[in-house]
Amino acid sequence: MKNKTFEMCMLFDFYGDILTEKQRKLFDLYYNDDLSLAEISEHVGITRQGVRDGILRAEHTLRATEEKLGLVARYGRNQSDIESLADIAKEIRGINKIRHHDADIAELCDRALTIAQRLSE
């Protein structure tokens, strides 16, 4: 992954429901609301160390779950493959437009691009 915040947010999106309610809250305040440990500590009424420990436990749980299931990695590969297929369909459409002028090929390319768009949403 490109950076820790992006990685953690992706993991949270996929696996956040397995965290305890307290871990979810701490994680959300830290990563999504961008609050400092001190700000979170004041907000939830625990020590900075308690906040840090809760966030670290949540991160460990999310990473361990991804290591076992690999859903985020699979999602990334699928998105990349969908983009590649869309690029191929566009290239075929361009070649068809220049060389063959076949309406059936153009329609198939358009359908493939529509499906790729829908899959990437």
URQUI-V868019 format. One record per pair of residues at least 6 apart in sequence whose C-alpha atoms are under 8 Angstrom apart, sorted by sequence separation. I is the first residue (numbers start at 0). GAP is how many residues later the second one is. D is the distance in Angstrom with one decimal. If there is no record, write none. Layout:
((I & GAP & D) (I & GAP & D))
This chain:
((0 & 6 & 5.7) (28 & 6 & 5.8) (29 & 6 & 6.5) (40 & 6 & 5.4) (65 & 6 & 6.8) (95 & 6 & 6.5) (16 & 7 & 7.9) (29 & 7 & 7.3) (40 & 7 & 5.3) (15 & 8 & 6.7) (39 & 8 & 7.7) (37 & 9 & 8.0) (40 & 9 & 7.9) (95 & 9 & 7.0) (96 & 9 & 7.8) (29 & 10 & 7.4) (37 & 10 & 5.6) (40 & 10 & 6.3) (95 & 10 & 7.0) (28 & 11 & 6.7) (36 & 11 & 5.5) (39 & 11 & 7.0) (92 & 12 & 7.2) (92 & 13 & 5.7) (25 & 14 & 7.2) (36 & 14 & 6.3) (36 & 15 & 6.8) (92 & 16 & 5.9) (91 & 17 & 7.2) (89 & 19 & 6.9) (88 & 20 & 5.2) (88 & 21 & 7.8) (8 & 22 & 7.2) (7 & 23 & 7.9) (8 & 23 & 7.8) (88 & 23 & 6.6) (89 & 23 & 7.7) (88 & 24 & 6.6) (25 & 25 & 6.7) (29 & 25 & 8.0) (4 & 26 & 6.6) (85 & 26 & 7.2) (85 & 27 & 5.5) (25 & 28 & 6.9) (26 & 28 & 5.7) (25 & 29 & 6.2) (85 & 30 & 6.1) (22 & 31 & 5.7) (26 & 31 & 7.1) (84 & 31 & 7.3) (21 & 32 & 7.8) (22 & 32 & 6.5) (82 & 33 & 7.4) (22 & 34 & 7.8) (23 & 34 & 7.6) (81 & 34 & 5.8) (22 & 35 & 5.8) (81 & 37 & 7.4) (81 & 38 & 7.0) (18 & 39 & 6.5) (78 & 41 & 6.4) (18 & 42 & 7.5) (15 & 46 & 7.4) (14 & 47 & 6.4) (11 & 50 & 6.8) (14 & 50 & 7.5) (7 & 51 & 7.1) (10 & 51 & 5.9) (10 & 52 & 7.2) (7 & 54 & 7.8) (10 & 55 & 7.2) (13 & 57 & 7.6) (13 & 58 & 7.1) (10 & 61 & 6.8) (9 & 62 & 7.0))
